[in-house]
Amino acid sequence: GARLTAPLAADGTSEGAAVGLDGRAVQAEARGIELSTDATNWLAPRCEHGALLPVHLAQEPTVLLHPTQRADGVWDLGTQALGWPVIELAGVGTVQPGSDTGAAVTLGVGESVAESGYDPEVAENRTDLVPRAGGGWTTAQAVAGRYLRLSGEAVGQARLIGFEAMIHPVARRGAFLSSDPVLNEIWDRAALTLRLCTQRLVIDGIKRDRMPWAGDQALNTLANAYALGEGQVVLDGLRALGSPSDGLVNGTLTYSLWWMVNAAEARRYLGLDDALDELAQGAEDLLERLSARIDPASGVLRGDTSEEPTWVFVDWGYEVARDALPTSLQLLWYWALRCVIALQREAGGRHLSRAEHWQGVSERVASTLRERGWDAQAGAWADYLDLPGDGQGGTPTAYPQLLALLSGITPAVGPHEAAGPVQGGQADGVGGVEGSVAAGTVAARLAPSQTHTPFMRGMALRALHTQGLDERVVTHLRQAWGTMLHEETSTFWEEFPGAGPTPWSMYGRPFGKSLCHAWSSGPATLLPQAVLGLEPTAAGWREVRIAPSLGDLSWAAAVVPTPAGDLAVVAAGGQVRAWLSEGVELSADSVADIEVLRS
């Protein structure tokens, strides 16, 4: 139901069934919540996509899971899940959860067995047990985990008979298989992680941070394209995040830039033909909000301003100095500009003049980066403009290297190319051998293990893929994501194990780490790309690159649910077969002798 308070009068008393918050007010009615800016004219929420309920009341459909009870009494769902337990209690009327007069029953929920036995009063999942429509008991809010533990005086009278798990329906699903069962399981878990985190929007994790974050979604969108093909979910996320009231997406400067990158990737990987103009305009609106932060001469985007200090977030565990200009921010800024320029040029019409304006800004940013961000002695991008190395006497870190490769900039000075975001390793600024050597130097200095989270690790591996270093990509996926193939979990985690006192700890909390976190779904993209060279070279997969690099694999296959229909590739024994829909063409840089079958 709606949470209701009332605006306060001058004397502090309430003035009716409405609430004032940041200049807005809401009013509850039987059909939900209404919104007003003046507490007089009320606007009802819209029901998106023909739904019967507005977005704030709608949820994904559920499927009933049947748990099994382990020898230690813990109930195992068999997979991570988000939803509502179904608890049966004998002696209804005398045995009530939380009752002062009846015997108590307590529910513990965890993504690991140990977490399910943690003190419920301080656990990550905390909620009351309430009567369930149709009989039995459930939780007041949805809970997330795989393991459930019933305890208390009346535990002998309690039984978990099911779990109503929310799951996003998908019309067509992708797939990846190879001769390596470890890689197969990594892809499956990555796809499941993303699917479980797709709850109307793609949320951060099912246990906590159940909201969309723009940076994470710049990686999740690609995983979505290969595993789910759910363009509407991505578009809804862009819409939900793209008009922030304070000018910054998720309140963070870097995530505003990631929104622009994500918009361009959504166009390339998911088509979204009907939303092209909307995406181009949304990116323009965000750029206008950031315009006061842009230095006219250098094109540099300032993080902190005297009027508005801003958190510049690159990755957890990577602290950015407040009194310096981080090169990573400027490289992400440059990449975002190129993405917006590509969107605006493709949209055409009124967007073309703005594309030319931002082209000029991007050229100034590129020039500044080459002059002030390249550490010639180290042969790498420095962590801060005008400061060598990492700015503290050490060598440059991985973050500026990976963002440089993904943005397409190279350190050498040359004629600027009017191109979109980097695709297949195309570098901006230098052509031919010189550009390839420069990019190769940066790639050689890029150590993915220096990044801290699966989010930026996935981005680092994407960067290596742009340089054709696919064996490094696959080897690292086996090693890093392989550490999360834990028998107690079925999904991938917020952070790699080994960073805390236990595999489950984070943020100083024993079970703070999310074990089903969407930003760890990168392998769903990386394996088809690195092993089969499978990626779109035109928006919506109208043109596709297929260039297998099997390495130590004897065979590999993938299915991608593209907007044009399922695309399938099988590579084995030196032969490559591809099933393409009508209208889908092979790119010029695909391998020769592909047997094409039309579906």
C-alpha positions in Angstrom: 0.0 0.0 0.0 0.9 3.7 -0.2 2.9 5.3 2.6 1.0 8.4 3.6 2.0 11.4 5.6 0.7 15.0 5.2 2.2 18.4 4.5 2.8 20.3 7.7 1.1 23.6 8.5 3.1 26.4 10.1 2.3 25.1 13.5 3.6 21.6 12.6 0.2 19.9 12.3 -0.8 17.9 9.3 -3.2 19.2 6.6 -4.8 16.2 5.0 -4.0 13.1 3.2 -1.1 14.3 1.0 2.6 14.5 1.4 5.0 17.3 0.3 8.5 16.1 -0.7 11.0 18.2 -2.7 8.2 20.3 -4.0 6.1 17.4 -5.0 3.0 15.8 -3.3 1.4 12.5 -3.5 -2.2 11.4 -2.7 -3.3 7.9 -2.2 -6.5 6.5 -3.7 -7.8 3.0 -4.1 -6.0 2.6 -7.5 -2.6 3.7 -6.2 -0.6 6.9 -6.0 -1.1 10.2 -7.7 1.6 12.9 -8.2 1.2 16.7 -8.0 3.6 19.7 -8.0 1.1 22.0 -6.3 -1.2 19.6 -4.2 -4.1 20.8 -6.3 -3.8 19.2 -9.8 -3.2 15.5 -9.5 -1.7 13.3 -12.2 -2.4 9.5 -12.1 0.5 7.2 -12.9 0.6 5.7 -16.3 0.3 2.0 -17.0 3.2 1.1 -19.3 3.0 -1.4 -22.2 -0.7 -2.1 -21.8 -0.3 -3.3 -18.2 -3.3 -3.1 -15.9 -1.2 -1.7 -13.0 1.0 1.3 -12.8 4.8 0.7 -12.7 5.1 1.2 -8.9 2.5 -1.5 -8.2 3.5 -4.0 -10.9 5.9 -6.9 -10.5 7.2 -9.8 -12.4 5.1 -13.0 -12.5 6.0 -15.8 -10.1 6.9 -19.4 -10.3 6.5 -21.8 -7.3 9.8 -23.4 -6.3 9.7 -26.5 -4.2 12.6 -26.5 -1.7 14.4 -29.5 -0.2 15.4 -29.7 3.4 19.1 -30.4 4.1 20.4 -32.6 6.9 21.1 -29.5 9.0 17.4 -28.4 8.7 18.1 -25.6 6.2 15.7 -25.4 3.2 17.5 -25.2 -0.2 15.7 -23.6 -3.2 18.3 -25.0 -5.6 19.0 -21.5 -7.0 19.1 -17.9 -5.9 15.7 -16.3 -6.0 13.7 -13.2 -5.2 10.2 -13.6 -3.9 8.0 -14.8 -1.0 8.3 -18.0 1.1 5.2 -20.0 1.7 5.3 -21.2 5.3 2.8 -23.7 6.8 2.2 -23.6 10.6 0.4 -26.3 12.5 -2.2 -25.0 15.1 -3.1 -21.8 13.4 -4.5 -19.4 16.0 -2.1 -20.4 18.7 1.2 -20.5 16.7 1.7 -17.1 15.2 5.0 -15.6 14.0 6.0 -12.7 16.3 3.1 -13.3 18.6 3.6 -12.4 22.3 1.2 -15.1 23.4 1.9 -17.9 21.0 5.2 -19.7 20.3 7.6 -17.7 18.1 8.9 -18.7 14.6 11.7 -16.9 13.0 12.8 -17.0 9.4 16.4 -16.6 8.3 17.2 -16.0 4.6 20.6 -16.1 3.0 22.4 -16.4 -0.3 24.8 -18.7 1.5 24.0 -21.4 4.2 25.9 -19.3 6.8 23.9 -16.2 6.1 20.6 -18.0 6.6 21.7 -18.7 10.2 22.8 -15.1 11.0 20.9 -13.0 13.5 17.7 -11.9 11.7 17.7 -8.6 13.6 20.8 -7.5 11.8 20.7 -9.6 8.7 20.7 -8.2 5.1 17.2 -9.6 4.7 14.9 -8.2 7.4 11.1 -8.5 7.2 8.1 -9.5 9.3 6.1 -12.7 8.7 2.5 -11.9 7.9 -0.6 -14.0 7.0 -0.7 -15.1 3.4 -3.7 -14.9 1.2 -4.9 -18.4 0.6 -3.5 -19.7 3.9 -0.2 -20.0 5.7 2.4 -17.3 6.3 4.9 -15.3 4.1 7.1 -12.2 4.4 5.8 -8.7 4.3 8.4 -7.8 1.6 10.1 -9.9 -1.0 13.3 -11.6 0.3 16.3 -12.9 -1.7 18.5 -15.9 -1.3 18.8 -19.6 -1.8 18.7 -20.9 1.8 15.9 -20.4 4.3 16.1 -21.4 8.0 13.1 -21.7 10.4 13.9 -21.4 14.1 12.2 -20.5 17.4 10.1 -22.3 20.0 7.6 -23.6 17.4 10.0 -24.6 14.7 8.7 -28.2 15.0 5.3 -27.0 13.9 6.6 -25.0 10.9 7.4 -26.2 7.4 8.5 -24.3 4.3 6.2 -25.7 1.5 7.3 -23.4 -1.3 8.8 -20.2 -2.5 7.0 -17.8 -5.0 10.0 -16.6 -7.1 9.6 -13.6 -9.4 11.0 -14.3 -12.9 11.0 -12.1 -15.9 9.4 -13.9 -18.9 11.6 -14.1 -21.9 10.3 -15.0 -25.4 13.7 -16.2 -26.8 16.9 -16.9 -24.9 20.5 -17.0 -26.0 22.9 -19.9 -25.5 26.6 -20.7 -25.5 28.2 -24.1 -25.5 31.8 -25.3 -26.1 34.1 -28.3 -25.5 35.0 -26.7 -22.1 32.3 -27.4 -19.4 33.8 -24.7 -17.2 33.2 -22.0 -19.8 29.7 -23.4 -20.4 28.8 -23.1 -16.7 30.3 -19.6 -16.5 28.1 -18.5 -19.4 25.0 -20.2 -17.9 25.5 -18.5 -14.5 26.1 -15.1 -16.1 22.9 -15.4 -18.0 21.0 -16.6 -14.9 22.4 -13.8 -12.8 21.2 -11.2 -15.3 17.8 -12.9 -15.7 17.2 -12.9 -11.9 18.2 -9.2 -11.7 15.7 -8.3 -14.4 12.8 -7.2 -12.3 10.8 -4.8 -14.4 14.1 -2.9 -14.7 17.6 -4.4 -14.4 18.4 -3.9 -10.8 21.8 -4.0 -9.1 21.2 -7.2 -7.1 18.3 -9.2 -5.7 19.4 -9.0 -2.1 20.2 -5.3 -1.8 20.4 -2.3 -4.1 17.2 -3.3 -5.8 17.4 -0.3 -8.2 19.0 0.4 -11.6 22.5 2.0 -11.8 23.6 3.5 -15.1 27.2 2.3 -15.0 26.3 -1.3 -14.3 23.8 -1.1 -17.1 26.4 -0.2 -19.7 27.7 -3.7 -19.2 24.4 -5.4 -18.5 22.9 -4.2 -21.8 25.4 -6.2 -23.8 24.8 -9.3 -21.6 21.1 -8.8 -22.2 21.6 -8.7 -26.0 23.3 -12.1 -25.9 21.3 -13.8 -23.2 17.8 -12.4 -23.2 17.3 -10.0 -26.2 15.0 -7.8 -24.0 15.3 -4.4 -25.5 12.2 -2.9 -23.8 13.7 -3.6 -20.3 16.9 -1.7 -21.3 14.8 1.2 -22.8 12.7 1.4 -19.7 15.9 1.6 -17.6 17.3 4.4 -19.8 14.0 6.3 -19.4 13.9 5.8 -15.6 17.4 7.1 -15.1 17.8 9.6 -17.9 16.0 12.6 -16.4 17.5 13.2 -13.0 16.1 16.1 -11.0 19.6 17.1 -9.8 21.2 16.9 -13.2 23.3 13.8 -12.5 22.3 10.2 -13.3 22.3 8.3 -10.0 23.7 11.4 -8.4 27.1 10.6 -9.9 29.0 12.4 -12.7 30.6 9.2 -14.1 27.2 7.4 -14.2 25.8 10.3 -16.2 28.5 9.5 -18.8 27.8 5.8 -18.6 24.2 6.5 -19.4 25.3 8.0 -22.8 27.5 5.0 -23.5 24.7 2.6 -22.6 22.3 4.5 -24.9 24.6 4.0 -27.9 25.2 0.3 -26.9 21.5 -0.3 -26.6 21.1 1.1 -30.1 23.8 -1.1 -31.6 23.0 -4.3 -29.7 19.2 -4.2 -29.4 18.1 -2.0 -32.3 15.4 0.1 -30.6 14.6 1.7 -34.0 11.5 3.5 -32.6 13.5 5.1 -29.8 16.5 6.4 -31.8 15.3 10.0 -31.7 14.4 9.7 -28.1 17.8 8.4 -27.2 19.6 11.1 -29.2 17.5 13.8 -27.5 18.0 12.3 -24.0 21.8 12.3 -24.5 21.6 15.9 -25.6 19.6 16.9 -22.6 22.2 15.3 -20.3 25.0 17.0 -22.0 23.3 20.3 -21.6 23.0 19.7 -17.9 26.8 19.0 -17.8 27.7 22.0 -19.9 28.6 24.3 -17.0 31.3 21.7 -16.0 33.1 21.8 -19.4 36.2 23.9 -19.8 35.8 25.8 -23.1 39.5 25.8 -24.0 40.5 22.2 -23.1 37.2 20.4 -23.2 38.0 18.9 -19.8 35.0 17.9 -17.8 35.4 19.0 -14.2 34.3 16.7 -11.4 34.1 19.1 -8.5 33.0 22.7 -8.9 33.0 25.4 -6.3 29.2 25.3 -6.3 28.7 21.5 -6.5 31.1 19.0 -5.2 30.6 15.7 -7.0 31.6 12.1 -6.3 33.7 10.8 -9.2 33.2 7.0 -9.0 35.4 4.7 -11.2 35.4 1.5 -9.2 35.2 0.3 -5.7 38.6 0.3 -4.1 39.9 2.9 -6.5 40.1 6.2 -4.7 40.1 9.4 -6.9 42.1 12.4 -5.5 39.7 15.3 -5.1 42.3 17.9 -6.0 43.4 16.4 -9.3 41.9 15.7 -12.8 41.5 11.9 -13.2 42.4 10.7 -16.6 39.8 8.0 -16.4 37.0 10.6 -16.1 38.2 12.4 -19.2 38.6 9.2 -21.1 35.0 8.2 -20.2 33.9 11.7 -21.1 35.5 11.3 -24.5 33.9 7.9 -25.0 30.5 9.3 -24.0 30.9 12.2 -26.4 31.7 9.8 -29.3 28.6 7.7 -28.4 26.3 10.8 -28.4 27.8 12.0 -31.7 27.1 8.6 -33.3 23.5 8.6 -32.0 22.8 12.1 -33.2 24.3 11.5 -36.6 22.3 8.4 -37.1 19.1 10.1 -35.8 19.8 13.0 -38.3 17.5 16.0 -38.7 17.7 18.6 -35.9 20.4 16.5 -34.1 23.1 17.0 -36.8 24.0 20.5 -35.7 24.4 19.4 -32.1 26.6 16.5 -33.3 28.9 18.9 -35.0 29.1 21.0 -31.8 30.0 18.0 -29.7 32.5 16.8 -32.3 34.4 20.0 -31.7 34.4 19.4 -28.0 35.5 15.8 -28.4 38.5 17.0 -30.5 39.5 19.4 -27.8 39.2 16.6 -25.2 41.3 14.2 -27.3 44.0 16.8 -27.8 44.1 17.6 -24.1 44.3 13.9 -23.2 47.2 13.3 -25.6 49.1 16.3 -24.3 48.5 16.0 -20.6 47.4 12.4 -20.0 49.9 10.3 -21.8 52.9 9.1 -19.8 55.5 8.5 -22.5 58.1 7.2 -20.1 55.7 4.5 -18.8 54.2 3.9 -22.2 50.7 4.1 -20.7 47.9 6.6 -19.8 48.6 8.3 -16.5 46.0 8.2 -13.8 45.8 12.0 -13.6 46.3 14.8 -16.1 49.7 16.6 -15.7 50.9 13.9 -13.3 53.0 10.9 -14.3 52.2 7.3 -13.4 49.4 6.9 -10.8 50.0 10.4 -9.4 51.7 9.0 -6.3 55.0 7.8 -7.7 53.7 4.5 -8.9 53.0 3.0 -12.3 49.7 3.8 -14.1 46.7 1.6 -13.1 44.5 -0.4 -15.4 41.5 2.0 -15.4 42.8 4.6 -17.8 44.2 1.9 -20.1 40.9 0.1 -20.4 38.9 3.2 -20.9 41.3 4.5 -23.6 41.0 1.3 -25.6 37.2 1.3 -25.3 36.9 4.9 -26.2 39.1 4.4 -29.3 41.7 7.1 -28.5 45.4 6.4 -29.1 48.3 8.4 -27.7 49.9 9.4 -31.0 48.8 12.6 -32.6 47.1 12.3 -36.0 44.1 13.4 -38.0 40.9 13.0 -36.0 38.4 10.5 -37.4 34.7 11.4 -37.1 33.7 8.0 -35.9 31.3 6.6 -33.3 32.2 4.5 -30.3 34.9 2.0 -30.8 33.8 -1.2 -32.6 36.1 -4.2 -33.1 39.1 -2.3 -32.0 38.9 0.7 -34.4 41.1 3.4 -32.9 40.4 7.1 -33.2 43.1 9.6 -34.1 45.6 7.5 -35.9 45.3 5.1 -38.8 47.3 2.2 -40.0 50.4 0.7 -38.3 51.0 3.6 -36.0 47.6 3.5 -34.4 47.8 -0.3 -34.1 51.2 -0.1 -32.4 50.0 2.6 -30.0 46.9 0.7 -29.0 48.9 -2.5 -28.7 51.2 -0.8 -26.2 48.3 0.2 -24.1 46.8 -3.3 -24.2 50.1 -4.8 -23.2 50.1 -2.6 -20.1 46.5 -3.5 -19.2 46.3 -6.0 -16.4 42.7 -6.9 -15.8 43.4 -8.3 -12.3 44.2 -4.7 -11.2 40.5 -3.9 -11.4 38.5 -4.6 -8.3 34.9 -5.5 -9.3 33.4 -7.8 -11.9 31.9 -4.7 -13.5 35.3 -3.1 -14.4 36.9 -6.5 -14.9 34.3 -7.1 -17.6 35.1 -3.7 -19.1 38.9 -4.5 -19.0 38.3 -7.8 -20.9 36.1 -6.0 -23.4 39.1 -3.7 -24.0 41.4 -6.6 -24.6 38.9 -8.1 -27.0 38.9 -4.9 -29.1 42.7 -5.6 -29.7 42.1 -9.2 -30.7 43.6 -10.6 -27.4 40.9 -13.1 -27.1 43.0 -15.9 -25.6 43.8 -13.6 -22.7 40.1 -12.9 -22.3 39.1 -16.5 -22.2 42.0 -17.5 -19.8 41.0 -14.7 -17.4 37.3 -15.6 -17.5 38.2 -19.2 -16.5 40.4 -18.0 -13.7 38.5 -15.0 -12.3 34.8 -16.1 -12.8 35.9 -19.6 -12.0 36.5 -18.6 -8.4 32.8 -17.8 -8.1 31.7 -21.3 -9.2 30.9 -22.1 -5.5 28.8 -25.0 -4.7 26.5 -22.9 -2.5 25.7 -20.4 -5.2 24.2 -20.5 -8.7 24.9 -16.9 -9.7 27.8 -14.5 -9.9 28.8 -12.0 -7.2 29.3 -8.3 -6.5 33.0 -8.8 -5.9 35.4 -11.6 -6.4 36.2 -13.8 -3.4 39.3 -13.2 -1.3 38.8 -9.5 -0.7 37.4 -9.9 2.8 37.7 -12.1 5.9 35.1 -14.6 4.4 33.9 -15.1 0.8 30.6 -13.4 1.7 31.8 -10.2 3.5 31.8 -6.7 2.0 31.4 -3.1 3.3 32.5 -4.3 6.7 29.5 -6.5 7.1 29.8 -10.3 7.3 27.2 -10.9 4.5 27.2 -7.5 2.8 28.3 -9.0 -0.5 25.6 -9.6 -3.0 25.9 -13.1 -4.5 23.5 -12.3 -7.4 24.8 -9.1 -8.9 24.0 -8.0 -12.5 27.3 -6.3 -13.1 29.0 -9.7 -12.9 27.1 -10.9 -16.0 29.9 -9.9 -18.5 30.8 -13.4 -19.6 27.4 -13.7 -21.3 28.8 -11.2 -23.8 32.5 -11.9 -23.6 32.4 -15.6 -24.4 30.5 -15.3 -27.7 32.6 -12.3 -28.6 36.0 -13.8 -27.7 35.5 -17.4 -28.8 33.3 -16.9 -31.9 34.0 -13.2 -32.8 30.3 -12.8 -32.8 29.1 -9.1 -32.6 27.0 -6.6 -34.5 28.7 -4.2 -36.8 25.4 -2.3 -37.6 22.5 -1.3 -35.3 20.3 -4.2 -34.3 22.5 -6.9 -35.8 21.6 -5.9 -39.4 25.3 -6.7 -40.1 27.2 -9.1 -38.1 30.9 -10.1 -37.6 31.7 -13.8 -37.2 35.4 -14.5 -36.7 36.0 -17.6 -34.4 39.1 -17.8 -32.4 38.8 -21.2 -30.6 42.2 -21.3 -29.0 42.3 -24.5 -27.0 38.7 -25.4 -27.7 37.8 -28.1 -30.2 34.3 -26.6 -30.9 32.0 -23.8 -29.8 28.5 -22.7 -30.6 26.2 -19.8 -29.7 22.6 -18.5 -30.3 21.9 -14.8 -30.0 18.2 -13.6 -29.8 18.6 -10.6 -32.1 15.8 -8.2 -33.1 15.9 -9.8 -36.5 15.5 -13.3 -35.2 17.7 -16.0 -33.6 21.3 -15.9 -34.9 23.2 -19.2 -34.5 26.9 -20.0 -35.1 28.7 -23.3 -34.8 32.5 -23.5 -35.2 34.2 -27.0 -35.2 37.0 -28.7 -37.1 38.0 -25.6 -39.1 34.4 -25.2 -40.4 32.0 -22.4 -39.5 28.2 -22.5 -40.1 25.9 -19.6 -39.4 22.1 -19.3 -39.4 21.1 -15.8 -40.3 17.7 -14.2 -40.7 16.8 -12.6 -44.0 18.2 -9.1 -44.2 21.2 -9.8 -41.9 24.5 -9.6 -43.7 28.1 -10.6 -42.8 30.6 -7.8 -42.3 33.7 -7.5 -44.4 35.9 -8.5 -41.5 34.2 -11.8 -40.9 36.3 -14.9 -41.6 36.1 -16.4 -45.1 34.3 -19.6 -46.0 31.4 -19.3 -43.6 28.5 -21.5 -44.6 25.5 -19.3 -44.3 22.0 -20.8 -43.9 19.0 -18.5 -44.0 16.3 -19.0 -41.4 
